[in-house]
């Protein structure tokens, strides 16, 4: 089983995004028409609410934070809980060289929506070349020869200090205990990577041959550069999942206040959502919708890459659960209710797909709660205040 997230910024245009039909065999309006050939691999969720309980609506921030950690922030420096990918990584990511891989197609090292708290954000890889070197390049033969293989016989240096760590933890406050846990986790992750580096090369034939190093993509936020980065990263990430280099990932196509642009425009996507007039015939912002369609084109490529990678008698996508969402419904008015969400994959046969679910105003955290339950986390409830829920979205469960 693998778990991942996929994020795009600035929501959608309801008139050309939300299907008219609920359930199976739903329609794909023009803004998401590129996803129609992939309907059997995904579920679409609309009409869910994101209440903020009197906290400020921090534009392009409150929504994605709430959907990642189940709580709304009080300020732009506030991340009031850990993002759901972290406990999932703790549950399923310990047997792979990398507990988690984060990538940002924007090329910005600050663009990560994976976090333990406000002081601990998981950094992303920002180029396909860096991702390739991290995932598919081991230490040099000289370094490997100099390393002491006997360290593997000890399995973990943590075993020698386990009792001391437990004793110390009981004496610490919540904040210091969290820091100790993070330190011990990072040590174990390092040991796992060292074991991988010292292990013999895979000869089972199950893991695809490591790809050639990708070409470097130039710096910038022209949509063509962003799409090129995303395509290269998607291809590498799919191979890394197939090789069991990691089980958990986060992909960011554009950030929540997207600065993506294109030749011929003197503005960026985020500014366009506030400056562009609505088309009198279609009732939407045409330029903004164009950028969103490019986002969904990239999303379609990622889904297709997962589906094309064979695994056993099926494909990789059969054993993956991707949780995808944006930061708001309408970027011009910063409406949070109705923020679009998707799931991709069948999660090892645990999920139904091909459905459009209308939340009818229920809290959007029901999907995050469902995702965690499907991934095996023993959570009785999830969320804070009005976002707290213990109700799974049963329509998608097998």
C-alpha positions in Angstrom: 0.0 0.0 0.0 1.1 3.5 -0.8 -0.3 6.9 0.1 0.2 10.3 -1.4 -1.2 13.7 -1.8 -1.5 16.0 -4.9 -2.2 19.7 -4.5 -3.1 22.5 -7.0 -3.8 26.1 -6.1 -6.8 28.4 -6.6 -9.7 26.0 -6.7 -12.1 25.8 -9.6 -14.9 27.5 -11.5 -18.1 25.9 -10.3 -20.0 26.5 -13.5 -17.6 24.4 -15.6 -16.2 22.1 -12.9 -19.0 20.6 -10.7 -20.8 17.7 -12.4 -24.6 17.8 -12.7 -24.9 14.1 -11.8 -24.1 12.5 -8.5 -22.8 8.9 -8.1 -21.6 6.7 -10.9 -21.4 7.7 -14.6 -21.3 11.3 -13.7 -20.5 14.0 -16.3 -17.1 15.8 -16.6 -17.7 19.5 -17.3 -15.2 21.2 -19.5 -12.8 22.4 -16.8 -12.1 18.8 -15.8 -12.9 17.1 -19.1 -9.2 15.9 -19.4 -9.9 13.6 -16.5 -12.8 11.7 -18.1 -10.7 9.0 -19.7 -9.4 8.2 -16.1 -12.8 8.1 -14.4 -12.4 4.5 -13.3 -9.4 5.5 -11.2 -10.8 8.4 -9.3 -13.5 9.8 -7.1 -14.6 13.5 -7.1 -15.9 15.3 -3.9 -17.8 18.6 -4.1 -20.2 20.4 -1.8 -18.3 19.8 1.5 -17.9 22.6 4.0 -14.8 24.0 5.7 -16.1 25.9 8.9 -13.5 28.1 10.5 -15.1 28.5 14.0 -14.6 32.3 14.2 -11.0 32.2 13.1 -10.0 34.5 10.3 -10.3 33.3 6.7 -6.7 33.6 5.9 -6.9 33.7 2.1 -5.2 30.8 0.3 -4.1 29.4 3.7 -6.9 28.4 6.0 -8.5 25.9 3.5 -5.5 23.7 2.7 -4.3 23.8 6.4 -7.8 22.6 7.5 -7.9 19.8 4.9 -4.3 18.6 5.8 -4.5 18.7 9.6 -8.2 19.0 10.6 -8.0 22.4 12.2 -8.1 26.0 11.0 -5.2 28.3 11.8 -5.3 31.5 13.8 -2.5 33.2 11.8 -0.3 32.6 8.8 2.4 31.2 11.0 0.0 28.7 12.6 0.0 25.0 11.7 -2.3 23.7 14.5 -1.5 20.0 14.1 0.4 17.6 12.0 -0.6 16.9 8.4 -2.3 13.5 7.9 0.6 12.2 5.8 2.8 12.1 8.8 1.0 9.5 10.9 0.4 7.5 7.7 4.1 7.6 7.0 4.8 6.4 10.6 2.4 3.5 10.0 3.5 2.3 6.6 6.8 4.1 5.7 9.2 2.5 8.1 10.3 -0.4 5.8 11.4 1.7 2.8 14.7 3.7 2.5 12.7 7.0 2.5 9.8 7.4 5.0 8.4 10.1 2.7 9.2 12.0 -0.4 7.9 15.5 -1.1 8.2 17.3 -4.5 7.3 20.8 -5.7 6.9 21.4 -9.4 7.2 25.1 -8.7 10.9 24.7 -8.0 10.4 26.7 -4.7 11.9 25.0 -1.6 9.3 26.7 0.6 6.4 25.0 -1.2 5.5 22.1 1.1 2.2 21.3 2.7 3.5 18.4 4.7 4.3 19.3 8.3 4.5 18.1 11.9 3.8 21.5 13.4 4.6 25.2 12.7 8.3 24.7 13.4 8.7 21.4 11.4 7.8 21.5 7.7 9.0 18.6 5.6 11.0 20.2 2.7 10.4 19.2 -0.9 12.7 18.2 -3.7 12.5 21.0 -6.3 14.1 19.5 -9.3 13.9 16.1 -11.1 17.7 15.9 -11.1 17.8 16.2 -7.3 15.0 13.7 -7.0 16.8 11.3 -9.2 20.0 11.5 -7.3 18.2 11.1 -4.0 16.1 8.1 -5.1 18.3 6.2 -7.5 21.9 6.9 -6.7 23.6 5.1 -3.8 26.8 6.1 -2.1 30.0 5.8 -4.1 31.9 2.4 -4.0 34.6 4.0 -2.0 32.2 5.2 0.7 30.5 1.8 0.6 33.7 0.0 1.1 34.8 2.2 4.0 31.5 1.8 5.8 31.3 -0.8 8.6 28.7 -3.5 7.7 28.8 -4.7 11.3 26.5 -1.7 12.1 23.7 -3.7 10.4 24.1 -6.6 12.9 23.2 -4.2 15.7 20.0 -3.4 13.7 19.6 -0.1 15.5 21.6 2.1 17.8 18.2 3.2 19.2 17.7 -0.3 20.8 20.6 0.5 23.2 19.0 3.7 24.4 15.3 2.8 24.2 14.8 2.5 28.0 16.6 5.8 28.6 14.5 7.5 25.9 11.3 6.2 27.4 12.3 7.4 30.9 13.3 10.8 29.6 10.1 11.1 27.7 8.0 10.6 30.8 9.8 13.7 32.4 9.2 16.0 29.5 6.4 18.4 28.6 4.3 17.9 25.4 6.5 20.2 23.3 9.8 18.7 24.3 8.4 15.1 24.0 7.4 15.9 20.5 10.9 17.1 19.7 12.4 14.0 21.2 10.1 11.8 19.1 11.1 13.7 16.0 14.8 13.2 16.8 14.5 9.5 17.4 12.4 9.1 14.2 15.0 11.0 12.2 17.8 8.7 13.5 15.9 5.6 12.6 15.2 7.0 9.1 18.9 7.6 8.7 19.7 4.0 9.7 17.2 2.7 7.2 18.8 4.7 4.4 22.3 3.5 5.4 21.0 -0.1 5.4 19.7 0.5 1.9 23.0 2.0 0.8 24.9 -1.0 2.0 22.5 -3.6 0.7 23.2 -5.5 -2.6 21.5 -4.2 -5.7 18.0 -5.6 -6.4 18.2 -8.6 -8.6 14.6 -9.8 -8.3 13.5 -8.2 -11.6 10.5 -6.7 -9.7 12.0 -3.2 -9.4 12.3 -1.4 -12.8 15.7 -0.5 -13.9 16.8 2.9 -12.6 16.1 5.6 -15.2 18.7 7.7 -16.8 19.3 11.0 -15.1 16.6 13.5 -16.4 17.5 16.7 -18.0 17.6 19.8 -15.9 14.5 22.1 -16.2 15.1 25.9 -16.1 14.2 28.1 -13.2 10.9 29.9 -13.5 7.1 29.7 -13.3 6.1 29.7 -16.9 3.5 27.0 -17.1 5.6 25.0 -19.6 8.5 24.9 -17.1 6.2 23.8 -14.3 4.6 21.1 -16.4 8.0 19.8 -17.5 9.2 19.6 -13.9 6.0 17.9 -12.8 6.1 15.4 -15.7 9.7 14.4 -14.9 9.1 14.2 -11.1 5.9 12.2 -11.7 7.8 9.6 -13.8 10.6 9.3 -11.2 8.2 9.1 -8.3 6.1 6.3 -9.9 9.3 4.3 -10.4 10.4 5.0 -6.8 7.0 3.7 -5.6 7.3 0.6 -7.8 10.8 0.0 -6.4 9.6 0.4 -2.8 12.0 3.3 -2.3 9.2 5.0 -0.5 5.5 4.4 0.4 4.4 8.0 1.1 4.6 11.0 -1.1 3.4 14.6 -1.5 3.2 16.3 -4.9 2.6 20.1 -5.2 1.9 21.2 -8.7 1.2 24.9 -7.8 1.0 26.6 -4.5 -2.2 28.1 -3.0 -1.4 31.6 -4.4 -0.1 30.3 -7.7 2.4 32.5 -9.4 2.4 30.4 -12.6 2.2 32.5 -15.7 2.5 32.2 -19.5 4.0 34.1 -22.4 2.0 37.1 -23.4 0.5 37.9 -20.0 1.8 40.6 -17.7 0.3 38.9 -14.6 0.3 35.6 -12.8 -2.5 33.2 -12.1 -3.3 34.4 -8.6 -3.5 38.1 -9.6 -5.6 37.1 -12.6 -8.2 35.6 -10.3 -8.7 39.1 -8.8 -8.2 41.3 -11.8 -10.0 39.4 -14.6 -13.6 40.2 -15.3 -16.2 37.4 -15.7 -16.9 36.5 -19.3 -20.5 37.7 -20.0 -21.5 34.6 -21.9 -19.9 31.8 -19.8 -19.9 33.6 -16.4 -16.4 32.5 -15.6 -12.9 34.0 -15.6 -11.5 32.6 -18.9 -7.8 33.1 -18.2 -8.1 31.8 -14.7 -9.9 28.7 -16.0 -7.2 28.2 -18.6 -4.6 27.9 -15.8 -6.8 25.5 -13.9 -7.2 23.3 -16.9 -3.4 23.1 -17.2 -3.4 22.0 -13.6 -5.9 19.2 -14.3 -3.9 18.2 -17.4 -0.9 17.6 -15.1 -3.1 15.8 -12.6 -4.3 13.5 -15.5 -0.7 12.8 -16.4 0.1 11.8 -12.9 -2.9 9.5 -12.6 -2.0 8.0 -16.0 1.6 7.4 -14.9 0.4 5.4 -11.8 -2.1 3.4 -14.0 0.6 2.6 -16.6 3.0 1.1 -14.1 2.4 -2.6 -13.9 2.4 -4.3 -10.6 1.5 -8.0 -10.1 -1.5 -8.8 -12.2 -2.7 -5.2 -12.2 -1.1 -1.8 -12.0 0.4 0.4 -9.3 -2.7 2.5 -9.1 -4.6 -0.5 -7.7 -2.4 -0.3 -4.5 -2.3 3.5 -4.1 -4.5 6.0 -2.4 -3.9 9.6 -3.5 -5.7 12.4 -1.6 -5.9 15.5 -3.9 -7.4 18.9 -3.1 -7.0 22.7 -3.5 -7.2 25.6 -1.1 -10.6 27.1 -1.8 -13.6 26.8 -4.1 -13.6 30.2 -5.8 -10.2 32.1 -5.7 -11.7 35.5 -6.5 -14.0 35.5 -3.5 -11.9 33.1 -1.3 -14.9 30.9 -0.6 -13.8 27.8 1.4 -17.0 25.8 1.3 -17.1 23.6 -1.7 -13.3 23.3 -2.0 -12.8 20.5 -4.5 -11.2 17.2 -3.5 -10.4 13.9 -5.2 -9.2 10.4 -4.3 -7.2 8.4 -6.8 -6.6 4.6 -6.7 -8.3 1.6 -5.1 -6.0 1.3 -2.0 -5.5 -2.4 -2.4 -9.1 -3.0 -3.1 -10.5 -1.1 -0.2 -12.0 1.7 -2.2 -14.7 2.0 -4.9 -13.9 4.5 -7.7 -15.7 6.3 -10.5 -18.0 8.2 -8.2 -19.0 11.9 -7.7 -19.9 12.5 -4.1 -21.8 15.6 -3.1 -21.1 16.4 0.5 -24.4 18.3 1.0 -22.6 20.7 3.4 -21.0 18.1 5.6 -17.5 18.9 6.9 -14.7 18.2 4.4 -12.6 16.5 7.1 -14.8 13.5 6.6 -12.6 12.6 3.6 -9.3 13.1 5.5 -10.8 10.9 8.3 -11.8 8.3 5.8 -8.4 8.3 4.1 -6.7 7.7 7.5 -9.0 4.8 8.3 -8.5 3.2 4.9 -4.7 3.4 5.5 -5.1 1.5 8.7 -4.8 4.2 11.3 -6.8 3.5 14.5 -8.3 7.0 14.7 -11.6 7.2 16.4 -12.2 10.7 15.3 -10.3 13.5 13.5 -10.5 17.3 13.5 -11.0 20.2 15.9 -14.1 22.1 16.7 -16.7 22.0 13.9 -14.2 20.1 11.8 -14.2 17.2 14.2 -15.8 14.0 12.7 -16.0 10.3 13.2 -18.0 9.7 10.0 -16.4 7.9 7.1 -17.6 8.5 3.6 -19.1 5.1 3.2 -20.1 5.4 -0.4 -16.5 4.9 -1.5 -15.7 2.0 0.8 -15.8 -1.6 -0.4 
